[in-house]
């Protein structure tokens, strides 16, 4: 069987050996189970055979089984997955932890409420001896695209420098700036939307 994540969905699925899939992958075994997302967001997976049979799995614990060359839709459950694959599920790496800090307008100065988030982030890092951190900066739509690209990167680098000053190796951190391209709140050009002036930090 082959499994394809559906564009526009953030699908996670498990095969009989609980090998997690993304994009397109060949499944070793005769069963695929779609597991629920940890945050409750929808997911979907299309399963197909070399003979051209296809099934769409779009609900938690929907399953596909290959029996006598035929692809059949079945349904599993949380209990069945725990009973059958509990030991393998326990070996999964922990999901990334995400944090967001906000910035004042036209600069890389954090808003006062960022201190609480930074403290939570440092506590999370203390429990990860070999942490990997991805930091992505964003802006609102005030200013040119080029200047916002530079500003978003400067914001991400400012957060990185705080973490490095706290003892995290620079090599464990990657930074990027997305400028005004990925707003939390879509706005017209030149609108100063505070929620879009942010840095997102992913830790794993």
C-alpha positions as CSV (number, residue, x, y, z in Angstrom):
1,X,0.0,0.0,0.0
2,X,1.0,3.6,-0.5
3,X,-0.2,6.5,1.6
4,X,-0.4,10.2,0.5
5,X,-1.1,13.1,2.8
6,X,-3.9,15.2,1.5
7,X,-2.8,18.8,0.5
8,X,-4.4,21.3,2.9
9,X,-4.6,18.9,5.7
10,X,-1.9,18.2,8.3
11,X,-2.2,14.5,8.3
12,X,-0.5,12.0,10.6
13,X,-1.0,8.3,10.2
14,X,0.3,5.1,11.5
15,X,0.9,1.8,9.8
16,X,0.9,-1.6,11.4
17,X,4.4,-0.9,12.6
18,X,3.4,2.6,13.6
19,X,5.8,4.3,11.2
20,X,4.6,7.8,10.9
21,X,4.0,9.0,7.4
22,X,4.0,12.4,5.7
23,X,3.8,13.2,2.0
24,X,4.0,9.9,0.2
25,X,5.3,6.7,1.7
26,X,5.1,3.0,1.0
27,X,3.5,1.1,3.9
28,X,5.0,-2.2,5.0
29,X,2.2,-4.3,6.3
30,X,-1.5,-4.6,5.6
31,X,-3.1,-1.9,7.7
32,X,-3.1,1.9,8.0
33,X,-4.8,3.8,10.9
34,X,-5.3,7.5,10.9
35,X,-4.4,8.9,14.4
36,X,-6.0,12.1,15.7
37,X,-3.9,15.2,15.9
38,X,-2.8,16.2,19.4
39,X,-4.4,19.7,19.0
40,X,-7.6,18.3,17.5
41,X,-7.1,19.7,14.1
42,X,-8.4,17.7,11.1
43,X,-6.1,15.3,9.1
44,X,-6.6,13.1,6.1
45,X,-4.7,10.4,4.3
46,X,-5.3,8.7,0.9
47,X,-4.3,5.0,0.8
48,X,-3.9,3.2,-2.6
49,X,-2.7,-0.1,-3.9
50,X,-0.7,-0.9,-7.0
51,X,-3.9,-2.1,-8.6
52,X,-5.4,1.3,-8.4
53,X,-7.7,0.9,-5.5
54,X,-8.0,4.0,-3.3
55,X,-9.5,4.9,0.1
56,X,-9.7,8.3,1.8
57,X,-9.2,8.2,5.6
58,X,-10.5,11.5,7.0
59,X,-11.7,10.7,10.6
60,X,-9.7,9.7,13.7
61,X,-9.1,6.0,13.8
62,X,-10.4,5.4,10.3
63,X,-8.4,2.5,8.9
64,X,-7.6,0.7,5.6
65,X,-6.8,-3.0,5.4
66,X,-5.5,-5.1,2.6
67,X,-7.3,-8.4,2.5
68,X,-6.8,-10.9,-0.3
69,X,-5.7,-8.2,-2.6
70,X,-8.6,-5.9,-1.8
71,X,-8.5,-2.6,0.0
72,X,-11.2,-2.4,2.7
73,X,-12.3,0.5,4.9
74,X,-12.4,-0.4,8.6
75,X,-12.5,1.5,11.9
76,X,-10.2,1.2,14.8
77,X,-10.4,2.9,18.2
78,X,-8.2,4.6,20.8
79,X,-8.3,1.5,23.0
80,X,-7.4,-0.8,20.2
81,X,-4.5,1.3,19.2
82,X,-3.2,1.4,22.8
83,X,-3.6,-2.3,23.2
84,X,-2.0,-3.2,19.9
85,X,0.7,-0.6,19.6
86,X,1.1,0.9,23.0
87,X,4.8,0.0,23.3
88,X,5.6,1.5,20.0
89,X,3.6,4.7,20.6
90,X,5.5,5.2,23.8
91,X,8.8,5.3,21.8
92,X,7.6,8.3,19.7
93,X,9.6,11.5,20.1
94,X,7.8,14.1,21.9
95,X,5.9,16.7,19.9
96,X,7.5,20.1,19.4
97,X,6.6,22.8,21.9
98,X,5.6,26.1,20.5
99,X,5.9,29.6,21.9
100,X,5.1,33.1,20.6
101,X,6.4,36.4,21.7
102,X,5.1,39.8,20.5
103,X,7.1,42.9,19.5
104,X,6.5,46.6,19.6
105,X,6.1,48.4,16.4
106,X,9.0,49.3,14.1
107,X,11.7,47.4,16.0
108,X,12.9,44.3,17.7
109,X,11.8,45.4,21.2
110,X,9.7,42.8,23.0
111,X,6.3,43.7,24.5
112,X,6.1,43.5,28.3
113,X,4.1,40.3,28.3
114,X,6.9,38.4,26.6
115,X,8.8,37.9,29.8
116,X,6.2,35.3,30.9
117,X,6.5,33.4,27.6
118,X,10.3,33.5,27.7
119,X,10.3,32.1,31.2
120,X,8.1,29.2,30.1
121,X,10.4,28.6,27.1
122,X,13.5,28.5,29.3
123,X,11.8,26.0,31.6
124,X,11.0,23.8,28.7
125,X,14.5,24.0,27.4
126,X,15.8,23.0,30.8
127,X,14.1,19.6,30.4
128,X,15.6,19.0,26.9
129,X,19.4,18.2,27.1
130,X,19.8,18.2,23.3
131,X,17.2,20.7,22.3
132,X,16.7,21.9,18.7
133,X,15.1,25.3,18.3
134,X,13.6,26.9,15.2
135,X,12.8,30.7,15.5
136,X,10.7,32.5,12.9
137,X,10.2,36.2,12.9
138,X,7.1,38.0,11.5
139,X,5.9,41.6,11.0
140,X,2.8,43.5,10.4
141,X,2.2,45.2,7.0
142,X,3.5,48.6,7.8
143,X,6.5,49.4,5.6
144,X,7.9,47.8,2.5
145,X,8.2,44.1,1.9
146,X,12.0,44.4,1.8
147,X,12.2,46.3,5.1
148,X,9.8,43.9,6.8
149,X,11.9,40.9,5.6
150,X,14.9,42.5,7.3
151,X,12.9,43.4,10.5
152,X,11.4,39.9,10.9
153,X,14.9,38.3,10.7
154,X,16.3,40.9,13.2
155,X,13.5,39.9,15.6
156,X,14.2,36.2,15.2
157,X,17.9,36.9,15.8
158,X,17.2,38.9,18.9
159,X,15.4,36.0,20.4
160,X,18.2,33.6,19.4
161,X,20.7,35.9,21.1
162,X,18.7,35.8,24.3
163,X,18.8,32.0,24.2
164,X,22.5,31.9,23.4
165,X,23.1,34.3,26.3
166,X,21.2,31.8,28.5
167,X,23.6,29.0,27.5
168,X,21.9,27.3,24.5
169,X,24.5,26.5,21.8
170,X,24.1,28.7,18.7
171,X,24.4,25.6,16.6
172,X,21.2,24.2,18.1
173,X,19.2,27.2,16.8
174,X,18.0,28.1,13.3
175,X,16.4,31.4,12.5
176,X,14.3,32.7,9.6
177,X,12.3,35.9,8.8
178,X,9.0,35.6,7.0
179,X,8.3,39.4,6.9
180,X,4.7,40.2,6.4
181,X,3.9,37.1,4.4
182,X,2.3,34.9,7.1
183,X,0.0,37.1,9.2
184,X,-2.0,35.7,12.1
185,X,-4.6,38.4,11.3
186,X,-4.8,39.2,7.6
187,X,-5.0,43.0,7.0
188,X,-4.7,45.6,4.3
189,X,-1.4,47.1,3.5
190,X,0.0,49.6,6.1
191,X,-2.2,48.4,8.9
192,X,-0.3,48.1,12.2
193,X,-1.7,44.9,13.6
194,X,0.0,44.0,16.9
195,X,-0.7,40.3,16.7
196,X,1.3,40.0,13.5
197,X,4.4,41.5,15.1
198,X,5.7,38.3,16.6
199,X,8.4,35.6,16.8
200,X,7.4,32.0,16.8
201,X,9.7,29.5,18.6
202,X,9.5,25.8,18.1
203,X,11.4,23.6,20.5
204,X,12.0,19.8,20.3
